[in-house]
Amino acid sequence: MAGRTTGWEKAINAHILGDRMNDKVNVLGPIKGTGHIMGRMTYHLRGVLHGMAVLALICGIGGVSAAIVLPTVALAQQSGANKGSRDTPSDPLEKFLHQYITHAGLPGGVVAIGYGEGRVRYAASGYASVRPETGMTDDRQFYIGSLTKMMTAVVTLQLASEQRIDLADPIGKYLPDEYQGRIANADRATIRDLLRNSSGIPDYLDGEFFFELVGRDPQHGWRNVELLPLIADRDAYFAPGKSYAASNSNFILLGVMIEAVEGADIKAVFNRRIFEPARMLDTSFGRYPRPALLARGFDDANGDGQLEDVTDYDVGDQLADGGVISTAEDMVKFARALFVDGVLLGPNALERATTDTAFTGEGSYGYGLMIGSSDWGPVWGHDGIYFGYSAEFSWFPEQETVVVFLSNGRALNEVPSVTSMLMTGLFGDPQ
């Protein structure tokens, strides 16, 4: 074990410092009986699945992940939060995570790897709060940001399977009367277009309007319908179905549609349709006051390269594009319920969600899912950011393996994605 740990440390340092990694390490340590998904491999991925967020999910086509680079020292080092045994963890996965968050400048994080017949490995490192100083644990909740989009897509496909909506319906059919004719492309952009980010409807975050609105009342708890004024009366990016552009407005509008069809708020709908069936006991939309298990979120709010606690700034707790909080354990449950057990979607709906895609220029985007490829086969998932939080979710269908990374901050230093690095300890050499 000592030799393995030394090799792992060398490999991680080499990657983070920009050197070529030649070491082969099994990050799952002493676990046995995992079959073909285990083993050792050299680090090699082809490209970027999507480049719009910090800690982007690597596995698509062409390049390396984007990251925010700011001149700062890692906050985890400054705070003294990683004391005692967390300075020198013995578990290979925990050691990796400890080094990763330190080099990235993240406060803390949790990794979960779900594989085989319900096997799960966890690691937690860093801190969940500063005042009082509290070490990170794997049961902590985090805002998952755009991982919420996967759930919004699932509910939309459930409604389509029940024939309560048609994916060919224009989204304008479900908008309040006062917004008819005011949202670009809404009379032509279909629900399918919104799911694939091919609607051409402008992103409500394209500008400072939303953040100005939030600043007036940071604990309001914005709802989907309340953001329609930020989408209305703006020019379309392009004609529906003609191109791809990531737009949070697409999933806000899907949230409006869901609430209209269901006659209930989005929190109740997600509870009934996703969280309860998947047994995601610690998952919900955010709320204020913040839940006790929620890790405090940290962000460079002032642009000075320093992280500060922004947990109590509410940027839309009930929004269908990014308002869900969850745990690493629950996101593993979500993966199995969606991709393995068929609890959330039937096989036909899932196949359509992963094959009816729009080309992003770097990979493809299905129904609320980034669709990419790696040397070990296809990979589906999403990345996510929220004010003070970041997340990665990657499902490898051929290996029936999910990798989840949740953090209570956004990287201040440029590093590869967690998922791309953990690939080196999950799968064997590509054939």
BASE-687144 format. One line per 2 residues: number of its first residue (from 1); their letters; for each residue z, y, x of C-alpha. Coordinates in pm, 1 decimal, padded with zeros to 6 digits, m for minus. Layout:
BASE-687144
NUM> a> Z Y X | ...
//
This chain:
BASE-687144
1> ma> 00000.0 00000.0 00000.0 | 00076.7 00241.3 00283.9
3> gr> m00272.9 00202.0 00429.7 | m00430.4 00253.1 00087.2
5> tt> m00232.2 00569.7 00026.5 | m00330.8 00712.2 00363.2
7> gw> m00697.2 00641.7 00295.9 | m00673.1 00802.0 m00047.3
9> ek> m00513.5 01115.1 00093.0 | m00786.0 01140.3 00353.8
11> ai> m01058.7 01098.1 00093.6 | m00914.9 01358.8 m00140.9
13> na> m00866.9 01612.7 00133.1 | m01220.7 01553.6 00254.6
15> hi> m01364.4 01620.0 m00092.4 | m01157.9 01924.2 m00166.5
17> lg> m01235.7 02076.4 00172.8 | m01605.8 02012.4 00124.1
19> dr> m01661.2 01719.0 00362.3 | m01852.1 01406.2 00273.6
21> mn> m01624.0 01135.4 00140.0 | m01681.2 00796.0 00293.6
23> dk> m01352.5 00624.7 00208.8 | m01330.2 00379.6 m00080.1
25> vn> m01005.9 00386.7 m00275.7 | m00871.6 00215.9 m00585.3
27> vl> m00677.2 00485.7 m00771.2 | m00531.9 00240.9 m01016.7
29> gp> m00325.1 00090.8 m00740.2 | m00171.4 m00251.0 m00802.2
31> ik> m00307.2 m00312.0 m01151.9 | m00478.6 m00651.8 m01172.7
33> gt> m00700.8 m00834.1 m01413.0 | m00923.1 m00541.6 m01505.6
35> gh> m01252.8 m00720.4 m01459.7 | m01579.1 m00548.6 m01374.3
37> im> m01464.7 m00193.8 m01437.4 | m01229.9 m00204.9 m01140.2
39> gr> m01296.1 m00214.8 m00771.1 | m01388.4 00022.8 m00495.3
41> mt> m01681.5 00256.7 m00457.6 | m01816.8 00548.1 m00261.9
43> yh> m01817.1 00884.7 m00428.2 | m02163.0 00973.4 m00550.1
45> lr> m02255.8 01142.8 m00874.0 | m02585.2 01286.8 m00987.8
47> gv> m02533.4 01629.5 m01117.1 | m02366.0 01825.1 m01386.1
49> lh> m02330.0 01731.6 m01748.3 | m02258.1 02087.2 m01855.5
51> gm> m02175.3 02394.5 m01652.4 | m02021.6 02640.1 m01895.2
53> av> m01652.0 02589.0 m01818.6 | m01406.9 02557.2 m01536.8
55> la> m01346.1 02195.7 m01437.4 | m01676.4 02100.3 m01597.1
57> li> m01753.5 01739.3 m01660.0 | m01978.7 01601.2 m01388.5
59> cg> m02217.8 01318.3 m01456.7 | m02537.0 01471.9 m01587.5
61> ig> m02844.7 01585.7 m01402.6 | m02853.4 01814.7 m01100.0
63> gv> m02584.7 01992.2 m00893.9 | m02206.9 02027.3 m00884.5
65> sa> m01960.2 02171.7 m01129.7 | m01904.2 02540.7 m01179.4
67> ai> m01563.4 02684.3 m01112.5 | m01390.3 03020.2 m01102.1
69> vl> m01316.3 03123.9 m00746.0 | m01046.8 03384.7 m00692.5
71> pt> m00857.9 03483.3 m00376.4 | m00518.1 03336.6 m00442.4
73> va> m00267.1 03081.4 m00323.0 | m00199.3 02793.8 m00556.6
75> la> 00074.5 02887.9 m00800.7 | 00210.9 02534.1 m00784.7
77> qq> 00289.4 02593.0 m00420.0 | 00441.5 02936.1 m00479.1
79> sg> 00675.9 02835.5 m00756.5 | 00855.0 02550.9 m00587.5
81> an> 00803.0 02347.8 m00899.8 | 00688.6 02039.0 m00710.7
83> kg> 01016.1 01937.8 m00554.2 | 01167.7 01612.1 m00441.7
85> sr> 00964.8 01298.7 m00506.5 | 00671.2 01497.7 m00651.5
87> dt> 00599.3 01634.3 m00303.5 | 00524.4 01285.0 m00177.7
89> ps> 00440.8 01061.9 m00473.3 | 00380.7 00698.6 m00386.2
91> dp> 00156.8 00605.8 m00679.4 | m00210.0 00657.9 m00577.7
93> le> m00307.3 00816.9 m00908.8 | m00008.8 01051.6 m00906.9
95> kf> m00074.8 01136.7 m00542.8 | m00432.6 01226.1 m00628.1
97> lh> m00327.3 01447.0 m00918.8 | m00057.5 01620.3 m00714.1
99> qy> m00307.1 01710.7 m00440.8 | m00572.5 01808.4 m00690.9
101> it> m00367.7 02059.4 m00888.1 | m00226.6 02205.3 m00567.3
103> ha> m00570.6 02269.3 m00420.1 | m00708.5 02391.3 m00753.1
105> gl> m00427.1 02640.9 m00806.1 | m00324.9 02482.3 m01134.0
107> pg> 00033.1 02486.7 m01265.1 | 00029.0 02123.9 m01374.2
109> gv> m00168.3 01851.5 m01539.9 | m00180.6 01502.9 m01684.4
111> va> m00442.0 01232.1 m01627.9 | m00491.1 00929.4 m01851.2
113> ig> m00730.7 00641.5 m01787.9 | m00785.7 00404.1 m02079.5
115> yg> m00967.2 00079.9 m02004.1 | m00987.0 m00289.1 m02090.2
117> eg> m00791.7 m00420.9 m02386.6 | m00573.8 m00121.5 m02453.0
119> rv> m00465.2 m00068.3 m02093.1 | m00376.4 00290.3 m02002.3
121> ry> m00264.3 00449.3 m01675.8 | m00099.4 00792.6 m01670.3
123> aa> m00006.7 01043.2 m01403.5 | 00162.4 01381.9 m01438.3
125> sg> 00222.5 01647.2 m01174.5 | 00321.7 02011.8 m01141.3
127> ya> 00526.7 02190.7 m01400.3 | 00522.0 02241.2 m01774.8
129> sv> 00706.5 02574.7 m01765.8 | 00843.0 02820.6 m01514.8
131> rp> 01133.3 02974.1 m01703.8 | 01307.7 02739.7 m01724.2
133> et> 01140.2 02546.5 m01445.8 | 01041.3 02213.8 m01597.1
135> gm> 00844.3 01933.9 m01433.6 | 00531.0 01805.6 m01604.1
137> td> 00552.0 01477.1 m01798.6 | 00274.0 01270.2 m01948.8
139> dr> 00394.1 01323.8 m02306.4 | 00330.0 01699.4 m02297.4
141> qf> 00096.3 01866.5 m02543.3 | m00190.3 02094.5 m02437.6
143> yi> m00453.8 02300.2 m02608.9 | m00773.0 02099.5 m02564.8
145> gs> m01019.9 02382.5 m02625.0 | m01375.8 02266.6 m02689.7
147> lt> m01274.2 01902.0 m02706.1 | m01199.8 02009.8 m03064.0
149> km> m01576.8 02026.8 m03118.4 | m01598.9 01647.5 m03094.2
151> mt> m01353.4 01622.3 m03384.0 | m01536.7 01881.1 m03592.5
153> av> m01855.0 01680.5 m03540.9 | m01679.4 01359.9 m03649.4
155> vt> m01560.9 01515.8 m03976.3 | m01908.3 01655.9 m04038.7
157> lq> m02065.2 01312.0 m03991.2 | m01804.2 01155.1 m04218.0
159> la> m01901.1 01397.8 m04493.9 | m02267.8 01315.3 m04436.0
161> se> m02195.4 00941.5 m04454.6 | m02021.3 01002.6 m04787.0
163> qr> m02331.8 01193.8 m04904.0 | m02127.5 01503.3 m04971.2
165> id> m02350.5 01699.6 m04738.9 | m02692.7 01646.5 m04585.6
167> la> m02748.0 01714.7 m04216.7 | m03074.3 01878.9 m04318.3
169> dp> m02890.5 02136.9 m04532.8 | m02913.9 02495.5 m04410.3
171> ig> m02568.3 02619.0 m04315.6 | m02616.5 02923.0 m04538.6
173> ky> m02570.6 02692.9 m04838.7 | m02197.6 02675.6 m04759.6
175> lp> m02124.1 03037.2 m04666.4 | m01934.5 03281.6 m04889.1
177> de> m02155.4 03498.2 m05106.7 | m02074.5 03814.1 m04912.0
179> yq> m02229.9 03665.9 m04596.9 | m02553.2 03543.9 m04750.6
181> gr> m02838.9 03702.3 m04558.5 | m02607.8 03849.3 m04294.6
183> ia> m02591.8 03567.0 m04040.7 | m02904.1 03518.6 m03832.5
185> na> m03090.5 03191.9 m03895.9 | m02835.5 03073.8 m04152.9
187> dr> m03108.3 03028.2 m04413.5 | m03303.2 02796.4 m04178.4
189> at> m03059.3 02652.2 m03925.1 | m02946.0 02310.6 m04045.8
191> ir> m02611.3 02141.0 m04002.7 | m02788.7 01918.4 m03749.3
193> dl> m02892.2 02230.0 m03554.3 | m02533.2 02350.0 m03542.2
195> lr> m02405.2 02012.3 m03422.8 | m02658.0 02013.1 m03136.8
197> ns> m02615.0 02381.9 m03041.5 | m02981.1 02435.8 m03128.2
199> sg> m02932.0 02684.6 m03414.9 | m02994.4 03006.2 m03222.7
201> ip> m02695.0 03162.9 m03400.7 | m02522.1 03405.3 m03162.3
203> dy> m02184.5 03319.3 m03010.5 | m01897.6 03525.4 m03149.9
205> ld> m01749.3 03525.2 m02797.9 | m02062.1 03697.3 m02662.7
207> ge> m01893.4 04032.8 m02617.4 | m01542.5 04170.2 m02635.0
209> ff> m01518.3 04187.9 m03013.8 | m01301.6 03880.8 m03058.3
211> fe> m01057.9 03963.2 m02782.7 | m01021.6 04316.4 m02913.5
213> lv> m00941.7 04168.8 m03253.8 | m00691.2 03923.7 m03110.8
215> gr> m00523.9 04197.0 m02909.5 | m00428.2 04376.9 m03228.5
217> dp> m00232.4 04076.9 m03355.4 | m00191.8 03804.3 m03088.1
219> qh> 00010.0 03573.1 m03313.9 | m00204.3 03591.7 m03625.3
221> gw> m00346.3 03237.3 m03627.9 | m00711.2 03312.3 m03698.5
223> rn> m00904.2 03097.0 m03945.8 | m01271.7 03007.9 m03935.4
225> ve> m01373.3 03226.8 m04230.3 | m01201.3 03526.7 m04072.0
227> ll> m01448.0 03517.6 m03780.3 | m01758.3 03549.7 m03997.0
229> pl> m01763.1 03930.6 m03948.3 | m01804.8 03867.1 m03573.1
231> ia> m02106.9 03643.9 m03633.6 | m02273.4 03852.5 m03903.9
233> dr> m02533.2 04126.4 m03854.2 | m02637.0 04013.0 m03506.0
235> da> m02973.6 03905.7 m03369.7 | m03054.8 03538.0 m03327.6
237> yf> m03099.8 03392.9 m02980.6 | m03410.4 03197.6 m03085.9
239> ap> m03563.4 03023.1 m03386.3 | m03366.3 02720.8 m03510.3
241> gk> m03441.5 02394.0 m03332.7 | m03654.7 02557.4 m03062.3
243> sy> m03406.0 02563.8 m02775.5 | m03043.2 02510.1 m02675.4
245> aa> m02762.8 02761.8 m02637.1 | m02393.6 02679.9 m02637.3
247> sn> m02245.6 02885.9 m02918.4 | m01892.8 02859.3 m03048.4
249> sn> m02017.8 03014.2 m03371.4 | m02192.0 02686.4 m03456.5
251> fi> m01860.8 02506.9 m03484.4 | m01686.7 02797.5 m03658.8
253> ll> m01957.3 02775.7 m03925.2 | m01914.1 02398.0 m03945.8
255> gv> m01542.0 02463.2 m03997.5 | m01625.0 02701.1 m04283.6
257> mi> m01851.8 02435.2 m04432.0 | m01586.1 02162.3 m04400.7
259> ea> m01320.8 02372.3 m04572.3 | m01563.1 02466.6 m04850.3
261> ve> m01670.6 02106.6 m04918.5 | m01319.5 01963.7 m04892.8
263> ga> m01146.4 02244.7 m05080.5 | m00865.8 02235.4 m04824.3
265> di> m00777.3 02406.5 m04499.1 | m00896.2 02252.3 m04177.5
267> ka> m00550.2 02139.5 m04073.1 | m00511.7 01915.5 m04377.8
269> vf> m00867.2 01781.1 m04339.4 | m00825.1 01684.4 m03974.0
271> nr> m00487.5 01525.4 m04043.3 | m00633.0 01303.7 m04314.9
273> ri> m00965.3 01224.6 m04153.0 | m00882.8 01200.0 m03781.0
275> fe> m00522.4 01229.9 m03669.3 | m00367.6 00984.8 m03916.5
277> pa> m00636.4 00712.6 m03900.9 | m00640.9 00726.8 m03520.5
279> rm> m00258.7 00734.3 m03508.7 | m00261.5 01054.4 m03307.9
281> ld> 00102.0 01134.7 m03378.4 | 00130.7 01431.5 m03144.2
283> ts> m00195.4 01604.6 m03231.9 | m00240.8 01899.4 m03466.0
285> fg> m00385.0 02243.7 m03482.0 | m00180.3 02493.8 m03289.4
287> ry> 00085.7 02698.2 m03456.8 | 00341.0 02965.2 m03389.5
289> pr> 00620.7 02927.6 m03291.8 | 00483.5 02691.3 m03032.0
291> pa> 00585.3 02323.0 m03050.5 | 00865.5 02221.6 m02816.1
293> ll> 00643.6 01965.8 m02636.5 | 00364.0 02215.3 m02566.6
295> ar> 00328.2 02285.3 m02195.0 | 00332.1 02657.8 m02129.8
297> gf> m00018.4 02787.7 m02062.8 | m00108.5 03005.7 m01762.7
299> dd> m00414.9 03219.9 m01706.6 | m00546.5 03496.7 m01485.2
301> an> m00524.4 03738.9 m01774.2 | m00550.3 04054.4 m01561.5
303> gd> m00827.2 03939.0 m01329.4 | m00608.1 03982.9 m01022.1
305> gq> m00611.1 03620.7 m00908.7 | m00257.0 03557.0 m01029.3
307> le> m00155.6 03327.6 m01312.3 | 00079.2 03444.7 m01584.5
309> dv> 00226.4 03282.0 m01894.8 | m00007.7 03346.9 m02188.7
311> td> 00118.1 03075.9 m02422.8 | 00214.0 03312.4 m02700.9
313> yd> m00123.4 03483.7 m02716.3 | m00288.8 03317.8 m03012.1
315> vg> m00667.5 03317.8 m02989.1 | m00731.1 03113.6 m03299.7
317> dq> m00501.6 02825.6 m03376.4 | m00696.5 02705.9 m03681.6
319> la> m01046.7 02735.0 m03542.0 | m01287.4 02440.2 m03550.3
321> dg> m01430.7 02522.7 m03208.6 | m01108.7 02493.8 m03008.6
323> gv> m00774.7 02518.5 m03190.9 | m00635.5 02164.0 m03153.9
325> is> m00336.1 02066.5 m02938.8 | m00294.8 01709.7 m02820.6
327> ta> m00159.9 01476.6 m02553.8 | m00335.9 01257.1 m02301.8
329> ed> m00214.1 00950.0 m02490.5 | m00353.9 01075.6 m02820.2
331> mv> m00690.8 01159.0 m02665.7 | m00713.6 00800.8 m02538.6
333> kf> m00638.3 00688.9 m02896.5 | m00914.7 00919.6 m03020.2
335> ar> m01162.2 00761.0 m02778.6 | m01081.0 00408.5 m02890.2
337> al> m01080.6 00499.1 m03259.2 | m01420.8 00666.4 m03224.3
339> fv> m01605.8 00450.7 m02973.2 | m01444.3 00104.5 m02983.7
341> dg> m01266.5 00032.1 m03310.6 | m01499.9 00212.3 m03551.0
343> vl> m01207.6 00378.0 m03726.9 | m01367.0 00723.2 m03742.4
345> lg> m01743.0 00660.1 m03755.9 | m01970.9 00369.8 m03829.3
347> pn> m02219.3 00247.8 m03565.0 | m02519.2 00419.6 m03722.1
349> al> m02351.0 00760.1 m03725.7 | m02228.4 00717.0 m03369.8
351> er> m02571.9 00614.6 m03247.9 | m02727.3 00920.5 m03406.7
353> at> m02457.7 01146.0 m03260.3 | m02535.6 01025.0 m02908.3
355> td> m02915.2 00995.7 m02926.1 | m03029.3 01290.1 m03140.3
357> ta> m02981.3 01540.3 m02861.7 | m03094.2 01879.6 m02744.6
359> ft> m03189.2 01926.5 m02379.0 | m02955.2 02174.9 m02214.9
361> ge> m03143.8 02222.1 m01891.1 | m02878.8 02020.7 m01706.2
363> gs> m02825.2 01728.5 m01939.5 | m02826.4 01679.7 m02314.1
365> yg> m02603.6 01774.2 m02604.5 | m02562.7 01543.5 m02902.6
367> yg> m02346.3 01602.6 m03208.0 | m02046.3 01776.0 m03054.1
369> lm> m02086.2 01561.5 m02742.4 | m02220.4 01625.8 m02393.6
371> ig> m02448.9 01336.2 m02305.6 | m02504.1 01259.7 m01939.7
373> ss> m02571.1 00985.9 m01689.6 | m02404.8 00865.9 m01375.5
375> dw> m02471.4 00600.0 m01116.5 | m02264.8 00372.0 m01337.0
377> gp> m02448.0 00433.1 m01660.9 | m02418.3 00682.9 m01946.8
379> vw> m02121.7 00912.0 m01998.1 | m02031.4 01102.0 m02314.9
381> gh> m01765.7 01364.9 m02362.2 | m01678.2 01730.1 m02346.0
383> dg> m01497.7 01983.5 m02136.9 | m01272.8 02248.5 m02281.4
385> iy> m01099.7 02571.8 m02202.2 | m00849.5 02772.1 m02400.1
387> fg> m00649.6 03077.1 m02309.9 | m00417.3 02921.4 m02050.8
389> ys> m00546.8 02562.2 m02069.3 | m00835.2 02339.9 m01954.7
391> ae> m00943.1 01986.8 m02036.4 | m01190.0 01708.5 m01956.1
393> fs> m01278.8 01407.1 m02169.8 | m01526.6 01142.8 m02047.5
395> wf> m01621.4 00816.7 m02215.8 | m01818.6 00554.8 m02024.0
397> pe> m01961.8 00327.8 m02296.1 | m02081.1 00045.9 m02072.2
399> qe> m01731.3 00007.2 m01924.2 | m01542.2 00106.3 m02241.2
401> tv> m01336.9 00339.4 m02025.4 | m01209.7 00690.2 m02098.4
403> vv> m01082.2 00948.3 m01851.4 | m00876.0 01237.8 m01987.9
405> fl> m00749.3 01535.5 m01790.4 | m00534.5 01805.3 m01951.4
407> sn> m00397.3 02108.3 m01768.1 | m00184.5 02408.1 m01859.0
409> gr> m00400.1 02646.5 m01658.5 | m00749.4 02719.6 m01535.0
411> al> m00847.1 02649.3 m01174.7 | m00820.2 02947.1 m00942.2
413> ne> m00992.3 02771.4 m00652.3 | m01322.3 02585.4 m00645.2
415> vp> m01281.7 02208.7 m00670.4 | m01489.1 01924.8 m00815.4
417> sv> m01398.6 01802.8 m01160.5 | m01114.2 01554.7 m01192.2
419> ts> m01341.5 01309.0 m01368.0 | m01602.1 01309.3 m01094.4
421> ml> m01339.4 01233.5 m00831.0 | m01167.5 00962.1 m01031.8
423> mt> m01501.0 00783.8 m01065.0 | m01444.1 00670.4 m00708.1
425> gl> m01147.3 00461.1 m00811.9 | m01269.3 00333.5 m01144.8
427> fg> m01597.0 00154.9 m01084.0 | m01760.5 m00057.5 m00818.4
429> dp> m02050.9 00039.0 m00597.9 | m02353.9 00123.1 m00810.8
431> q> m02623.4 m00142.1 m00797.4
//
